[in-house]
Amino acid sequence: MMKKDIERRDFIKWAAAGSTALAAATWWPRCRPQVHRPNILFCISDDQSYPHTSAYGCTFVKTPAFDRIAKEGILFQNTFVSTPSCCPSRGSLLSGQDFYRLREASMNHTIWPGGIDVYPDILAEAGYHTGYTGKGWAPGDWQVSGRDHNPAGPVYNQIKTTPPTRYMSPVDYAENFKAFIKNKPAEAPFCFWFGAIEPHREYEEGSGIKAGLDPDNVQVPSFYPDAAAVRSDLLDYALEIAYYDGHLNKMMQVLEEIGELDNTLIVITSDNGMPFPRAKATLYEYGAHVPMAIRWGDRMASGRVVDDFVSFTDLAPTFLQAAGLDIPQTMTGHTLMPILTATESGQIETRRDYAVFGIERHFPGSRPDGAGYPMRAIRTKEFLYIHNLTPEANPSGDHPGPVWPGNDDVGGYGDTDGGATKSHIWGLREQHPEYAAWAFGKRPQEELYHINDDPDCLINLATDPSYLTVKNDLAARLQNHLMKTQDPRAMGKGAMLDEIMRRFPRTKSER
């Protein structure tokens, strides 16, 4: 047997043990008697960075539905994805596990492997009516695992509409939610996944300004040139966020009409950061830090702002505990119920003072043989520490090289979605090389940023002797988390993840 075959066999054995032994260690019943089980409405946008909702003070995005949830519930200041890439981010959320534990689903455009529990299945087994509209677990092939529906639930995408721009989804999310509710058995609680396609690219260029959004209101991150093209691109993005938020508002109206709003646990967030350079598919603030608000009627004190660090892995355990179910031992996340049932703002659980996240590979065609750019990071209130495992490679993909199908004239750096901002930065690469370097340049093995002083993560302190103790402490905390949660790379089994990349070297031109 060849060495790589032995390593693959060992990885499969390890993954199976991680699922079987942990679950067997403490038997957990799927369902316990429950007098009054809540509904669950989970809402996830596609590529939206913190702080791009008006509840966070963003001046160019209008999100009245998000703001209402925050006002009548909790606004979370420190929510981080497990990984800033669509498919594995959604997989970590569904499974309650760190993304690197999900085998093939630990990276984009692969398959959903069998043998991984997801919260919609557990809730359905316990009598919940489940379903989703828009984008569920994607992009990837879930049918190969033998499932009869998407891990997010049975699909409700039949009802269509004409959206304001040609690149927005034709799925009428709100009407499909109505159809889902109409299909619900009378006594069953429901669990619904609203997965908007927006604000994923492509955008109809100039649509934001055409709709009346004001370029003067745009807050341009310092790693972009403050140019008309960039401001207009950000307004196109803002318009799509507003469209998605409007459908959420209609869903809340449906819940009010049927008398179920206050009995519904509503969570609204995004799967990763915005589809712009130095955001989506990076571990910087605009890539891994996402908005989140939660409302649960009179079961929660309203108007609270919480500083606890929350990971996407925490949502599945929260939903299960809210439904009166025990949490599988395989889940590495921790329930948010102590936060939801508290009455104060600020830091609720002292142990929630950091988040760990990373990435394996985003766009399969960005480098030869499907190779990725593995990274791991830890974020605290003050600092962001990033460990780049392959600093010799290009983090944004090769140039020249394959690009995301659509509006990309740069000719490479495929891990950055094409659009007006990417093109503008590329066009300025000789006149203002700093923007191109921030967007597409190589990175050192270690990065350290002081978030309070440098929220855009531009001043790397990793080689500053005065921050050596801070860096070493964060590196040790990161490694401890990775070992505790059985990250294959931390355990010397990273070759198995590399093999998965080689098995899935290409992708279809889908979102």
C-alpha positions, 0 to 999 in steps of 0.5 A: 500500500502506498504511503498516501493510501495509508494516510488516507485510510488513517484519516478515514479511521480518525474521522469515523472515530471522531464521530462514533467514539465521541457519540458512544461515550455518552449516549444522548437521546434525540428527543425529550418530552417538551411542553412547548417547542419553539419554531426556528427561522434561520436567515443567512445572506450570501457574502455580507461583512460585519458591520454592513447593517444599519444596526451597526451604524453603517451609513450606506446599508438599509436593513430595517428587518435586521434592525428590528430583530436586533432591537427586539432581541440581541445584537451580537458584536463578535460573530465569526464564521468557522471559515469564510467560504460558502460551502464549508461555512454552511457545513460547519453551521449545519453540523455544529463542527469546526469546518476542518472536521468535515472531510470533503465538505471542509472546502468549496465545490466538493461533496457532502460526505455521509455520516455527519449529523446536521441539526435539520435532520435531528429536528425533523426526526423529533417532529419538526417540519423542516425546509429551506428556500434560496441557497442551502448547503452549496455549492457542492454535490450532496446527492452523492452521500445518498441523501434525498434532500439538501442538508438544510432541508427539503427545498421550497424554490418553486415560486418565482418573481422578477427581482429589481436587477438581473443578477438577483435571485428569481426565487420569491423567498417570502412566498416560498416561506408562505408555501412552507407554512401552508404545508406544515402539519397543524401541531408541528413546530417548524425549522426553516432555512432562508438562504438568500443568494444576495449579495453574492456577485455578479452585480448589475453595475450602477444599480445602487445609484440608479435605485437612489443610494447616495455615494457620499454615504459610503464608508470605504475601507482603507485598503481600497482606493476611495474612487467613484467606481468603488463607491458605486460597487459598494452601493450595488452590494448594499442594494442586494442586502436591502433586497434580502432584508425586505424578504425577511421583513415579509416573513416576519409579517407572515409570522405575525399574521399566524400568531407565531412571531414570538414563539419563533427563534429568529437568527439572522447572519451571513455565511462569510464576508463581502465578495470584494478583495481582502474580504471573502475567502480571507481571515481578515475582519471583512472576511470572517467577521459577520453580522448577527442578531437573534430574536425570541419574543418574550423569552429574551430580554430585548435591546441587548448588545452582546460582546461574547465571541460566537462561532458558527459552530455554536448555532446547531447546539443552540437550536437543538437545546432550544427544541429540548433535545440533547446535543451530540458529542460530535458537535464542537460548538457550544450552545448560546442559551446562557446568553439568550436567557441572560438579561444584561448586555456586554460580556455574558460568558467569560470563556467566550473571549476568542474565536478560531477560524481558518480556510483550506481552499475557496475556488478550486481553479485558482491554483494548479491541481486544485490546490488551496491556501490553508490558514488558521487564525485566532481573534480576541478582543484586541488582536487577530493572529493568522498562521499561513501554512503555505506562505510561498503560494499566492493567497488570492490564487495565481495570476495569470490563471483561472477566474470566477466566471462572470465580470472579471477582467483581471485574468487571475487571482480567482479567490477574489470575485470579479467586479468593479473594485477588483478591476479598479485596484488592478488598473491602479497597480502601477500608480498605487501598488499598495492596494494591489499588494493588499488585495493580491500580494503574498503574505508572511507565515505569521500575521498579527494585527491590533484590532483596536488600532488597526481594524482594517488589518494593514499593520503586521506586528508579527515581527515586532519584538514588543509583541512577541509575547502576545504573538506566542500566547495567541499561537499557543491558544490557537494550537490548543484549540486545533488539537482539542477539536482534532484539526487534521493539519494540527494532528499531522494528517494534513496530507488527507486534506491535500488529497481531497483538493486533488480529487476536486480540481475543477468546479462548475460555474455556479454560486 
